[in-house]
Amino acid sequence: MKCLIGVFFLIFAFSVHAKTVLRVGTWDYPPNMIIKLENNKPKFSGAIVDVWEKFIAPEAALEIQWIGPLPFPRAMQMLEEGSIDAVQHLSLTPERTKRFIFSKEPIMWGKQGIVVKKDEPLNQITKIDQLRGRTIGMIAQGYLAPFFQNNKSELKLEELSGIDSAQNNIQKLLSGRIWGIYFTFPDVLFYHATQIGKREELKLIQFPGSSKDEVTYAAFSKKLPSKLIQKLDKAIQKANDKYDYHQLANKYSRATSK
């Protein structure tokens, strides 16, 4: 009898303290997601890590399991298959809403622009004619702001995949193989440029619509239970009142510039 009581107590204690584990796919995207190897194991830090681990997870009473680093197209495939439950953040598009479920509120926001070499005479894009004949690098299957999406047929876009797509795009820009780079959040490119001592060789130029912050959302697999998604949505709504994303990102950007 005592043994049965002991077993019951252990099961009860486990059920009380056990947390749901959310598998979140991730890719290198500093200062938002910084991935470094320690003892041959990835260590995750950055602004979006803070959002998930310090603000969303406690509100939802769950544990984050980071899966990655993954090439961005692979992360999208795994999310659709249900082999991961969510991704670190994702821009919302009509096509993506057919494949994934997005949080009701954004979890990340930041400035927009095209990164070019500092000696580029152009300082602002006002019309699509200014981009004709210029090659713009971007991440494979990445998001395009409305200005670019609406004029996609007139643009020369060069996509790069792999976990080092940001670094490789920077090298192509510096060597003159592309004219500029479009990433949803250009601070990723400046972070990597700082790492190799090339930050002062680059600048950000505006395009129509870029004066407004871009926002991204949590994206969930459609195979995730609806009750869990509802729980996460409530957690995100509560968490949003507790952080300023610009401040979180700036903290990690400043750390790499020291």
C-alpha positions in Angstrom: 0.0 0.0 0.0 2.8 2.4 0.9 4.5 1.7 -2.4 1.2 2.5 -4.3 0.9 5.8 -2.4 4.5 6.6 -3.2 4.0 5.9 -6.9 0.8 8.0 -7.0 2.7 10.9 -5.3 5.4 10.8 -7.9 3.0 10.7 -10.8 1.0 13.6 -9.2 4.2 15.6 -8.6 5.4 15.1 -12.2 2.0 16.1 -13.6 2.0 19.3 -11.6 5.5 20.4 -12.5 5.9 19.1 -16.1 5.6 21.8 -18.7 4.6 21.6 -22.3 7.6 21.7 -24.6 7.3 23.9 -27.7 9.7 23.0 -30.5 10.6 26.3 -32.1 12.6 26.3 -35.4 15.3 28.9 -35.7 17.9 30.3 -38.0 20.8 32.7 -37.6 19.3 36.2 -37.5 21.4 38.4 -35.1 20.9 40.5 -33.1 17.5 38.8 -32.9 18.7 35.2 -32.9 22.4 34.7 -32.2 23.7 31.1 -32.4 27.1 30.1 -31.2 28.7 26.7 -30.7 29.8 25.8 -27.2 31.2 22.3 -26.7 29.8 21.4 -30.2 26.3 22.4 -29.1 24.4 25.4 -30.3 23.7 28.1 -27.7 20.9 30.5 -28.4 20.7 34.2 -27.4 19.3 37.4 -28.8 16.3 39.7 -28.7 13.8 37.1 -30.0 15.2 34.5 -27.7 14.4 36.9 -24.8 10.9 37.4 -26.1 10.1 33.7 -26.2 12.0 32.6 -23.1 11.4 35.5 -20.7 8.0 36.8 -21.8 5.9 34.3 -23.8 7.0 31.0 -22.2 6.3 32.1 -18.6 2.9 33.4 -19.5 2.0 30.2 -21.3 3.7 27.9 -18.7 5.7 26.1 -21.3 9.3 25.4 -22.1 11.0 26.4 -25.4 13.1 23.8 -27.2 15.1 25.6 -30.0 15.5 23.5 -33.2 18.4 24.7 -35.4 20.1 26.4 -36.9 18.1 25.7 -40.0 18.2 27.1 -43.5 15.1 29.2 -43.8 13.4 27.1 -46.5 14.0 24.0 -44.4 12.4 25.7 -41.4 9.3 26.5 -43.5 9.1 22.9 -44.7 9.4 21.5 -41.2 6.7 23.8 -39.9 4.3 22.7 -42.6 5.1 19.1 -41.9 4.6 19.5 -38.1 8.1 18.3 -37.2 8.4 21.6 -35.4 5.6 23.5 -33.6 6.6 27.1 -34.4 9.3 29.3 -35.8 11.1 32.2 -34.1 9.2 34.8 -36.1 7.7 35.2 -39.6 6.3 37.9 -41.8 2.6 37.5 -42.6 1.7 37.0 -46.2 -1.5 35.7 -47.9 0.4 32.7 -49.2 1.8 31.8 -45.8 -1.6 32.0 -44.0 -2.6 29.0 -46.2 0.3 27.0 -44.7 0.6 28.3 -41.1 -1.3 29.8 -38.3 -0.1 33.2 -37.2 -0.4 34.9 -33.8 -3.0 37.6 -33.5 -0.4 40.1 -32.4 3.2 40.7 -33.6 6.2 39.7 -31.5 9.0 41.5 -33.3 9.3 44.9 -35.1 12.1 47.0 -36.6 13.2 49.4 -39.3 13.4 48.6 -43.0 15.6 49.6 -45.9 18.0 48.3 -48.5 21.7 47.8 -47.5 24.1 49.2 -50.1 27.8 50.2 -50.1 28.5 53.5 -48.5 29.8 55.0 -51.8 26.5 54.4 -53.6 25.3 57.8 -54.8 21.6 56.9 -54.3 20.4 57.8 -50.9 16.7 57.1 -51.3 14.5 55.1 -53.6 11.3 56.8 -54.7 10.4 54.8 -57.8 11.0 51.4 -59.2 12.9 52.8 -62.3 15.8 53.5 -59.9 16.3 49.8 -59.4 16.2 48.5 -63.0 19.3 46.7 -63.9 20.5 46.5 -60.3 20.8 43.1 -58.6 19.4 42.8 -55.1 20.4 39.9 -52.9 17.9 38.3 -50.4 17.3 35.2 -48.4 15.7 32.3 -50.3 11.9 32.2 -50.0 12.2 35.4 -47.9 9.5 38.1 -47.4 9.3 41.1 -49.7 7.8 44.4 -48.6 4.8 45.5 -50.7 6.9 48.0 -52.8 9.1 45.1 -54.0 6.3 42.5 -54.2 4.1 44.7 -56.3 7.0 45.3 -58.7 8.7 41.9 -58.5 8.5 41.3 -62.3 10.7 44.4 -62.8 13.3 43.6 -60.2 16.5 41.5 -60.5 16.4 39.5 -57.2 19.1 36.9 -56.4 18.2 34.5 -53.6 20.6 32.7 -51.3 19.8 29.8 -49.1 21.8 28.1 -46.3 22.4 29.1 -42.7 25.1 31.7 -43.8 22.9 33.5 -46.4 23.4 36.9 -44.6 27.2 36.6 -44.4 27.4 35.4 -48.0 25.2 38.3 -49.3 27.4 40.8 -47.5 30.5 39.3 -49.2 28.8 39.5 -52.6 27.9 43.2 -51.9 31.4 44.2 -50.8 32.9 42.4 -53.9 30.5 44.2 -56.2 28.6 41.1 -57.4 25.3 42.6 -56.2 24.1 46.2 -55.9 22.2 45.9 -52.6 20.6 43.5 -50.1 17.1 43.3 -48.9 16.4 41.6 -45.6 13.2 42.1 -43.7 15.3 43.4 -40.8 18.6 45.0 -42.1 20.1 45.1 -38.6 21.0 41.4 -39.3 23.3 42.5 -42.0 24.8 45.3 -40.0 25.5 42.9 -37.1 27.4 40.5 -39.4 29.3 43.4 -41.1 30.4 44.7 -37.6 31.7 41.2 -36.9 34.1 41.4 -39.9 35.0 45.1 -39.4 33.0 46.3 -42.4 30.1 48.1 -40.8 31.4 51.6 -41.9 31.5 50.4 -45.5 27.7 50.0 -45.7 24.6 52.2 -45.4 20.8 51.9 -45.4 18.6 53.6 -47.9 14.9 54.0 -47.7 12.2 52.9 -50.2 8.5 53.7 -50.4 6.8 52.4 -47.2 10.0 51.8 -45.3 9.5 54.7 -42.8 7.1 52.4 -41.0 8.4 49.6 -38.8 8.1 46.1 -40.3 6.4 43.6 -37.9 6.6 39.8 -37.7 4.5 37.3 -35.9 4.8 33.9 -34.2 3.9 31.3 -36.8 2.5 27.9 -35.7 2.1 24.5 -37.4 -1.5 23.7 -38.4 -0.9 20.4 -36.7 -0.5 22.0 -33.3 -3.6 21.6 -31.0 -6.0 24.6 -31.3 -6.2 24.9 -27.5 -2.4 25.3 -27.3 -2.5 28.0 -30.0 -5.2 29.9 -28.2 -3.1 29.6 -25.0 -0.1 31.0 -26.8 -2.1 33.8 -28.3 -3.2 34.9 -24.9 0.4 34.7 -23.6 1.7 36.8 -26.5 -1.0 39.5 -25.9 0.0 39.7 -22.2 3.8 39.6 -23.0 3.6 42.4 -25.5 2.9 44.9 -22.7 6.1 43.9 -21.0 8.8 44.6 -23.6 10.0 47.1 -26.2 11.5 45.2 -29.0 13.7 48.0 -30.2 15.3 48.1 -26.7 15.9 44.4 -26.7 17.5 44.4 -30.2 19.7 47.5 -29.4 21.1 45.7 -26.3 22.5 42.9 -28.4 23.6 45.2 -31.3 25.6 47.3 -28.8 27.2 44.2 -27.4 28.7 43.2 -30.7 30.1 46.7 -31.4 32.2 46.7 -28.3 
